[in-house]
Amino acid sequence: MPLRCVYTDLDGTLLGRGASLFRDADGGFTLLPARALEACFRAGVEVVIKSGRRKAQVMEDARLIGQTAYIYEVGAGLVIDGEEILLTGGLRPRDGKTVHELIEESGAPRLLLETYAGRLEYHAPWHRDREVSHLLRGLVDPGEANDLLAREGHGDLRLVDNGTIAPKETLLGLPGPPHAYHLLPRAASKAGAVAAHMRARGYAPEECIGVGDSREDLEVADAVGRFFLVANAVEKDPELARAITGRPNVEVTEARNGEGFYEAVVRSLAEGR
């Protein structure tokens, strides 16, 4: 069946070093990500960004690549042709406050930061001006953190691992590279936002692929016909190699970052999906 849509993460996937479309994982110049986008355009394939970034950032990135739909803040929000859909379940803006502010008032961010002092902190400066999620960085066990949230009355929230980031001077002594984490409504997810977009467009799973580099990206495999982890994902987080066991529609590209995105797109177009 012909490919109709590609759902791709930005940082660590479509983008290379320095969050550039035209840099590979090592900082060298590359046109392969742009050529993959061109191949999608020529084949009539929609490209949808699914990112943990703020709405304003993702909107600009979508505009730059000529697309009218995008997913922001780890699936908390979806925009299709100018229409915005908030995918936060029962946790909605109220009394003039955003979901981000309501989560702050709940005390959940403070609980995590105090419990994991020295191992978790805000991901400055990118944690500012967010509508829904609280963006953190460090190295913790999300399962353990989510158990803590549930025990302390925050079962409507979850901590999501959105992949590895560069080492930070403020987080020295961690037993591994730090990760970016999002504290957000339990109902929100990249997979859920992808499924919502597919329903709106009338796409079947076998007409869609996903590309990403994190555990949260990997969950999109349940919504699409085929999913690709770029090579740098398993290089930085070997546990991901075990996480794909039992997922027959998941494969790892040979190339990293945007060149891995190119590989996923070209292979899927050549093979019909």
C-alpha atoms as a printed R data frame, in Angstrom:
    type eleno elety resid chain resno      x      y      z
1   ATOM     1    CA   MET     A     1  0.000  0.000  0.000
2   ATOM     2    CA   PRO     A     2  1.444  3.454 -0.904
3   ATOM     3    CA   LEU     A     3  2.916  5.570  1.862
4   ATOM     4    CA   ARG     A     4  0.724  8.546  2.820
5   ATOM     5    CA   CYS     A     5  2.234  9.974  6.010
6   ATOM     6    CA   VAL     A     6  5.518 10.095  7.944
7   ATOM     7    CA   TYR     A     7  5.478 11.005 11.648
8   ATOM     8    CA   THR     A     8  8.912 12.162 12.747
9   ATOM     9    CA   ASP     A     9 10.595 13.412 15.879
10  ATOM    10    CA   LEU     A    10 12.861 16.462 15.565
11  ATOM    11    CA   ASP     A    11 15.833 16.469 17.954
12  ATOM    12    CA   GLY     A    12 18.009 13.403 17.528
13  ATOM    13    CA   THR     A    13 15.974 12.252 14.534
14  ATOM    14    CA   LEU     A    14 15.238 14.661 11.674
15  ATOM    15    CA   LEU     A    15 17.773 17.156 13.028
16  ATOM    16    CA   GLY     A    16 21.507 16.653 13.480
17  ATOM    17    CA   ARG     A    17 24.108 18.329 15.661
18  ATOM    18    CA   GLY     A    18 23.034 21.717 16.932
19  ATOM    19    CA   ALA     A    19 19.407 20.927 16.024
20  ATOM    20    CA   SER     A    20 20.189 21.663 12.374
21  ATOM    21    CA   LEU     A    21 18.430 20.110  9.400
22  ATOM    22    CA   PHE     A    22 21.673 20.385  7.442
23  ATOM    23    CA   ARG     A    23 24.078 18.813  9.939
24  ATOM    24    CA   ASP     A    24 24.629 15.118 10.513
25  ATOM    25    CA   ALA     A    25 25.249 13.491 13.882
26  ATOM    26    CA   ASP     A    26 28.923 14.525 13.802
27  ATOM    27    CA   GLY     A    27 28.304 18.089 12.630
28  ATOM    28    CA   GLY     A    28 29.165 17.534  8.966
29  ATOM    29    CA   PHE     A    29 27.011 19.101  6.258
30  ATOM    30    CA   THR     A    30 24.311 16.884  4.773
31  ATOM    31    CA   LEU     A    31 21.408 17.337  2.382
32  ATOM    32    CA   LEU     A    32 19.906 13.904  2.984
33  ATOM    33    CA   PRO     A    33 17.173 15.007  5.432
34  ATOM    34    CA   ALA     A    34 16.062 17.720  3.007
35  ATOM    35    CA   ARG     A    35 16.145 15.245  0.135
36  ATOM    36    CA   ALA     A    36 13.925 12.909  2.129
37  ATOM    37    CA   LEU     A    37 11.460 15.761  2.642
38  ATOM    38    CA   GLU     A    38 11.607 16.476 -1.097
39  ATOM    39    CA   ALA     A    39 10.927 12.804 -1.856
40  ATOM    40    CA   CYS     A    40  7.856 12.959  0.392
41  ATOM    41    CA   PHE     A    41  6.644 16.114 -1.336
42  ATOM    42    CA   ARG     A    42  7.042 14.602 -4.799
43  ATOM    43    CA   ALA     A    43  5.228 11.427 -3.707
44  ATOM    44    CA   GLY     A    44  2.379 13.352 -2.055
45  ATOM    45    CA   VAL     A    45  3.317 12.086  1.417
46  ATOM    46    CA   GLU     A    46  2.463 14.259  4.416
47  ATOM    47    CA   VAL     A    47  5.194 14.797  7.029
48  ATOM    48    CA   VAL     A    48  4.049 15.484 10.590
49  ATOM    49    CA   ILE     A    49  6.479 16.570 13.297
50  ATOM    50    CA   LYS     A    50  5.898 14.993 16.728
51  ATOM    51    CA   SER     A    51  8.060 16.754 19.267
52  ATOM    52    CA   GLY     A    52  8.468 17.590 22.926
53  ATOM    53    CA   ARG     A    53  9.149 21.196 21.970
54  ATOM    54    CA   ARG     A    54  6.816 24.100 22.717
55  ATOM    55    CA   LYS     A    55  3.983 24.869 20.310
56  ATOM    56    CA   ALA     A    56  5.619 28.042 18.953
57  ATOM    57    CA   GLN     A    57  8.826 26.188 18.127
58  ATOM    58    CA   VAL     A    58  7.129 23.253 16.427
59  ATOM    59    CA   MET     A    59  4.813 25.575 14.493
60  ATOM    60    CA   GLU     A    60  7.822 27.386 13.005
61  ATOM    61    CA   ASP     A    61  9.592 24.126 12.154
62  ATOM    62    CA   ALA     A    62  6.453 22.793 10.450
63  ATOM    63    CA   ARG     A    63  6.131 26.030  8.499
64  ATOM    64    CA   LEU     A    64  9.754 25.846  7.393
65  ATOM    65    CA   ILE     A    65  9.276 22.384  5.912
66  ATOM    66    CA   GLY     A    66  5.941 23.337  4.359
67  ATOM    67    CA   GLN     A    67  3.588 21.249  6.511
68  ATOM    68    CA   THR     A    68  0.263 22.266  8.082
69  ATOM    69    CA   ALA     A    69 -0.060 19.669 10.843
70  ATOM    70    CA   TYR     A    70  2.190 19.110 13.846
71  ATOM    71    CA   ILE     A    71  2.265 17.581 17.324
72  ATOM    72    CA   TYR     A    72  3.798 19.498 20.231
73  ATOM    73    CA   GLU     A    73  4.710 18.959 23.899
74  ATOM    74    CA   VAL     A    74  4.936 15.156 23.583
75  ATOM    75    CA   GLY     A    75  1.439 14.779 22.163
76  ATOM    76    CA   ALA     A    76 -0.346 17.153 24.544
77  ATOM    77    CA   GLY     A    77 -1.388 19.249 21.552
78  ATOM    78    CA   LEU     A    78 -2.170 18.610 17.886
79  ATOM    79    CA   VAL     A    79 -2.661 21.232 15.180
80  ATOM    80    CA   ILE     A    80 -4.226 20.314 11.829
81  ATOM    81    CA   ASP     A    81 -4.581 23.005  9.175
82  ATOM    82    CA   GLY     A    82 -4.803 25.732 11.821
83  ATOM    83    CA   GLU     A    83 -7.233 23.900 14.112
84  ATOM    84    CA   GLU     A    84 -5.799 23.073 17.542
85  ATOM    85    CA   ILE     A    85 -6.792 20.031 19.574
86  ATOM    86    CA   LEU     A    86 -5.709 19.673 23.202
87  ATOM    87    CA   LEU     A    87 -5.158 16.000 24.086
88  ATOM    88    CA   THR     A    88 -4.833 16.227 27.861
89  ATOM    89    CA   GLY     A    89 -7.862 14.210 28.959
90  ATOM    90    CA   GLY     A    90 -9.736 15.618 31.935
91  ATOM    91    CA   LEU     A    91 -6.959 18.059 32.815
92  ATOM    92    CA   ARG     A    92 -7.953 21.196 30.910
93  ATOM    93    CA   PRO     A    93 -7.252 24.922 31.246
94  ATOM    94    CA   ARG     A    94 -9.566 26.528 33.801
95  ATOM    95    CA   ASP     A    95 -9.967 29.717 35.789
96  ATOM    96    CA   GLY     A    96 -7.618 31.477 33.388
97  ATOM    97    CA   LYS     A    97 -4.802 29.024 34.101
98  ATOM    98    CA   THR     A    98 -2.965 26.797 31.651
99  ATOM    99    CA   VAL     A    99 -2.506 23.068 32.213
100 ATOM   100    CA   HIS     A   100  1.165 23.833 32.921
101 ATOM   101    CA   GLU     A   101  0.149 26.188 35.735
102 ATOM   102    CA   LEU     A   102 -2.341 23.686 37.140
103 ATOM   103    CA   ILE     A   103  0.361 21.003 37.228
104 ATOM   104    CA   GLU     A   104  2.651 23.458 39.028
105 ATOM   105    CA   GLU     A   105 -0.050 24.169 41.628
106 ATOM   106    CA   SER     A   106 -0.561 20.431 42.212
107 ATOM   107    CA   GLY     A   107  2.916 20.176 43.738
108 ATOM   108    CA   ALA     A   108  3.938 17.282 41.486
109 ATOM   109    CA   PRO     A   109  6.998 19.036 39.971
110 ATOM   110    CA   ARG     A   110  8.258 19.973 43.435
111 ATOM   111    CA   LEU     A   111  7.745 16.395 44.638
112 ATOM   112    CA   LEU     A   112  9.939 15.010 41.849
113 ATOM   113    CA   LEU     A   113 12.641 17.670 42.156
114 ATOM   114    CA   GLU     A   114 12.914 17.199 45.925
115 ATOM   115    CA   THR     A   115 12.836 13.402 45.764
116 ATOM   116    CA   TYR     A   116 15.480 13.246 43.039
117 ATOM   117    CA   ALA     A   117 17.612 16.211 44.114
118 ATOM   118    CA   GLY     A   118 20.947 16.114 42.297
119 ATOM   119    CA   ARG     A   119 19.529 13.722 39.704
120 ATOM   120    CA   LEU     A   120 16.716 15.826 38.249
121 ATOM   121    CA   GLU     A   121 16.310 19.518 37.439
122 ATOM   122    CA   TYR     A   122 14.428 21.790 35.054
123 ATOM   123    CA   HIS     A   123 15.752 21.632 31.502
124 ATOM   124    CA   ALA     A   124 16.684 25.310 31.347
125 ATOM   125    CA   PRO     A   125 16.089 27.397 29.340
126 ATOM   126    CA   TRP     A   126 13.712 25.244 27.296
127 ATOM   127    CA   HIS     A   127 11.382 24.656 30.251
128 ATOM   128    CA   ARG     A   128  9.960 28.177 29.970
129 ATOM   129    CA   ASP     A   129  6.792 29.344 28.179
130 ATOM   130    CA   ARG     A   130  5.179 25.923 27.994
131 ATOM   131    CA   GLU     A   131  1.419 25.388 27.881
132 ATOM   132    CA   VAL     A   132  1.201 21.871 29.270
133 ATOM   133    CA   SER     A   133  4.276 19.840 30.209
134 ATOM   134    CA   HIS     A   134  7.037 20.534 32.689
135 ATOM   135    CA   LEU     A   135 10.365 19.840 30.972
136 ATOM   136    CA   LEU     A   136 13.039 18.278 33.178
137 ATOM   137    CA   ARG     A   137 16.455 16.693 32.683
138 ATOM   138    CA   GLY     A   138 18.534 14.198 34.591
139 ATOM   139    CA   LEU     A   139 18.598 10.452 35.054
140 ATOM   140    CA   VAL     A   140 15.821  8.664 36.926
141 ATOM   141    CA   ASP     A   141 13.668  5.569 36.503
142 ATOM   142    CA   PRO     A   142 10.354  6.807 34.999
143 ATOM   143    CA   GLY     A   143  8.525  3.752 36.312
144 ATOM   144    CA   GLU     A   144  9.694  4.464 39.848
145 ATOM   145    CA   ALA     A   145  8.848  8.155 39.462
146 ATOM   146    CA   ASN     A   146  5.359  7.352 38.193
147 ATOM   147    CA   ASP     A   147  4.766  5.005 41.130
148 ATOM   148    CA   LEU     A   148  5.750  7.870 43.426
149 ATOM   149    CA   LEU     A   149  3.363 10.251 41.667
150 ATOM   150    CA   ALA     A   150  0.508  7.755 41.998
151 ATOM   151    CA   ARG     A   151  1.178  7.153 45.710
152 ATOM   152    CA   GLU     A   152  1.181 10.888 46.392
153 ATOM   153    CA   GLY     A   153 -2.137 11.531 44.654
154 ATOM   154    CA   HIS     A   154 -0.888 12.548 41.214
155 ATOM   155    CA   GLY     A   155 -2.108  9.525 39.271
156 ATOM   156    CA   ASP     A   156 -3.452 11.767 36.505
157 ATOM   157    CA   LEU     A   157  0.136 12.700 35.606
158 ATOM   158    CA   ARG     A   158  3.121 10.758 34.312
159 ATOM   159    CA   LEU     A   159  6.825 11.320 33.733
160 ATOM   160    CA   VAL     A   160  7.855 10.529 30.156
161 ATOM   161    CA   ASP     A   161 11.379  9.729 28.944
162 ATOM   162    CA   ASN     A   162 11.899 11.668 25.700
163 ATOM   163    CA   GLY     A   163 15.471 10.556 25.002
164 ATOM   164    CA   THR     A   164 19.085 11.344 25.812
165 ATOM   165    CA   ILE     A   165 20.548 14.841 25.722
166 ATOM   166    CA   ALA     A   166 24.064 16.286 25.914
167 ATOM   167    CA   PRO     A   167 25.835 16.166 29.317
168 ATOM   168    CA   LYS     A   168 25.184 19.137 31.608
169 ATOM   169    CA   GLU     A   169 27.623 20.741 34.050
170 ATOM   170    CA   THR     A   170 24.817 21.066 36.587
171 ATOM   171    CA   LEU     A   171 24.322 17.287 36.627
172 ATOM   172    CA   LEU     A   172 27.734 15.823 37.312
173 ATOM   173    CA   GLY     A   173 28.255 12.285 38.542
174 ATOM   174    CA   LEU     A   174 25.251 10.688 36.874
175 ATOM   175    CA   PRO     A   175 25.861  7.014 35.994
176 ATOM   176    CA   GLY     A   176 24.935  7.687 32.365
177 ATOM   177    CA   PRO     A   177 23.981 10.447 29.921
178 ATOM   178    CA   PRO     A   178 21.113 12.664 31.076
179 ATOM   179    CA   HIS     A   179 17.668 12.326 29.537
180 ATOM   180    CA   ALA     A   180 14.919 14.843 28.849
181 ATOM   181    CA   TYR     A   181 11.726 14.117 30.772
182 ATOM   182    CA   HIS     A   182  8.250 15.591 30.487
183 ATOM   183    CA   LEU     A   183  5.798 15.720 33.356
184 ATOM   184    CA   LEU     A   184  2.387 15.882 31.691
185 ATOM   185    CA   PRO     A   185 -1.201 14.584 31.858
186 ATOM   186    CA   ARG     A   186 -1.349 10.799 31.723
187 ATOM   187    CA   ALA     A   187 -3.761 11.018 28.773
188 ATOM   188    CA   ALA     A   188 -1.193 12.802 26.572
189 ATOM   189    CA   SER     A   189  1.233 10.862 24.371
190 ATOM   190    CA   LYS     A   190  2.861 11.042 20.974
191 ATOM   191    CA   ALA     A   191  1.148  7.782 20.041
192 ATOM   192    CA   GLY     A   192 -2.253  9.183 20.979
193 ATOM   193    CA   ALA     A   193 -1.674 12.353 18.975
194 ATOM   194    CA   VAL     A   194 -0.515 10.344 15.953
195 ATOM   195    CA   ALA     A   195 -3.660  8.193 16.161
196 ATOM   196    CA   ALA     A   196 -5.826 11.317 16.407
197 ATOM   197    CA   HIS     A   197 -4.188 12.805 13.312
198 ATOM   198    CA   MET     A   198 -4.615  9.543 11.405
199 ATOM   199    CA   ARG     A   199 -8.322  9.499 12.223
200 ATOM   200    CA   ALA     A   200 -8.729 13.104 11.116
201 ATOM   201    CA   ARG     A   201 -6.969 12.475  7.803
202 ATOM   202    CA   GLY     A   202 -8.481  9.028  7.218
203 ATOM   203    CA   TYR     A   203 -5.094  7.271  7.094
204 ATOM   204    CA   ALA     A   204 -4.837  3.526  7.690
205 ATOM   205    CA   PRO     A   205 -1.927  2.259  9.845
206 ATOM   206    CA   GLU     A   206 -0.328  0.471  6.884
207 ATOM   207    CA   GLU     A   207 -0.172  3.811  5.038
208 ATOM   208    CA   CYS     A   208  1.933  5.446  7.755
209 ATOM   209    CA   ILE     A   209  5.394  5.174  9.255
210 ATOM   210    CA   GLY     A   210  6.981  6.688 12.335
211 ATOM   211    CA   VAL     A   211 10.594  7.700 12.951
212 ATOM   212    CA   GLY     A   212 12.154  8.581 16.295
213 ATOM   213    CA   ASP     A   213 14.915  8.153 18.864
214 ATOM   214    CA   SER     A   214 13.253  7.738 22.268
215 ATOM   215    CA   ARG     A   215 11.059  5.407 24.303
216 ATOM   216    CA   GLU     A   216  8.124  7.771 23.899
217 ATOM   217    CA   ASP     A   217  8.657  7.768 20.127
218 ATOM   218    CA   LEU     A   218  8.738  3.977 20.158
219 ATOM   219    CA   GLU     A   219  5.161  3.833 21.461
220 ATOM   220    CA   VAL     A   220  4.067  5.295 18.104
221 ATOM   221    CA   ALA     A   221  4.824  1.843 16.660
222 ATOM   222    CA   ASP     A   222  1.472  0.730 18.063
223 ATOM   223    CA   ALA     A   223 -0.357  3.244 15.859
224 ATOM   224    CA   VAL     A   224  1.479  2.954 12.524
225 ATOM   225    CA   GLY     A   225  2.297  0.144 10.145
226 ATOM   226    CA   ARG     A   226  6.063  0.540 10.384
227 ATOM   227    CA   PHE     A   227  8.374  2.293 12.810
228 ATOM   228    CA   PHE     A   228 12.068  3.189 12.569
229 ATOM   229    CA   LEU     A   229 14.436  3.947 15.425
230 ATOM   230    CA   VAL     A   230 17.423  5.891 14.111
231 ATOM   231    CA   ALA     A   231 20.768  4.255 14.904
232 ATOM   232    CA   ASN     A   232 21.850  6.868 17.450
233 ATOM   233    CA   ALA     A   233 18.844  5.953 19.603
234 ATOM   234    CA   VAL     A   234 20.173  2.506 20.495
235 ATOM   235    CA   GLU     A   235 23.772  3.756 20.598
236 ATOM   236    CA   LYS     A   236 22.869  6.187 23.397
237 ATOM   237    CA   ASP     A   237 20.280  3.981 25.119
238 ATOM   238    CA   PRO     A   238 21.109  0.254 24.677
239 ATOM   239    CA   GLU     A   239 17.958 -0.641 26.626
240 ATOM   240    CA   LEU     A   240 15.975  0.394 23.554
241 ATOM   241    CA   ALA     A   241 17.370 -2.599 21.678
242 ATOM   242    CA   ARG     A   242 15.658 -4.842 24.224
243 ATOM   243    CA   ALA     A   243 12.510 -2.709 24.216
244 ATOM   244    CA   ILE     A   244 11.845 -3.495 20.557
245 ATOM   245    CA   THR     A   245 11.723 -7.243 21.217
246 ATOM   246    CA   GLY     A   246  8.309 -8.519 20.241
247 ATOM   247    CA   ARG     A   247  7.611 -5.536 18.003
248 ATOM   248    CA   PRO     A   248  7.813 -6.966 14.462
249 ATOM   249    CA   ASN     A   249  7.039 -3.635 12.809
250 ATOM   250    CA   VAL     A   250 10.039 -1.889 14.408
251 ATOM   251    CA   GLU     A   251 13.475 -1.685 12.822
252 ATOM   252    CA   VAL     A   252 16.682  0.247 13.461
253 ATOM   253    CA   THR     A   253 18.259  2.276 10.664
254 ATOM   254    CA   GLU     A   254 21.924  1.910  9.778
255 ATOM   255    CA   ALA     A   255 22.421  5.682  9.758
256 ATOM   256    CA   ARG     A   256 22.027  8.216 12.549
257 ATOM   257    CA   ASN     A   257 19.821 11.293 12.957
258 ATOM   258    CA   GLY     A   258 18.615 12.905  9.697
259 ATOM   259    CA   GLU     A   259 20.458 10.410  7.539
260 ATOM   260    CA   GLY     A   260 18.545  7.681  9.359
261 ATOM   261    CA   PHE     A   261 15.340  9.595  8.612
262 ATOM   262    CA   TYR     A   262 16.343  9.646  4.936
263 ATOM   263    CA   GLU     A   263 16.948  5.900  5.052
264 ATOM   264    CA   ALA     A   264 13.531  5.235  6.592
265 ATOM   265    CA   VAL     A   265 11.709  7.408  4.049
266 ATOM   266    CA   VAL     A   266 13.494  6.113  0.968
267 ATOM   267    CA   ARG     A   267 13.153  2.502  2.033
268 ATOM   268    CA   SER     A   268  9.460  2.912  2.767
269 ATOM   269    CA   LEU     A   269  8.752  4.667 -0.524
270 ATOM   270    CA   ALA     A   270 10.633  2.028 -2.459
271 ATOM   271    CA   GLU     A   271  8.841 -0.818 -0.711
272 ATOM   272    CA   GLY     A   272  5.392  0.739 -0.967
273 ATOM   273    CA   ARG     A   273  5.146  1.802  2.711
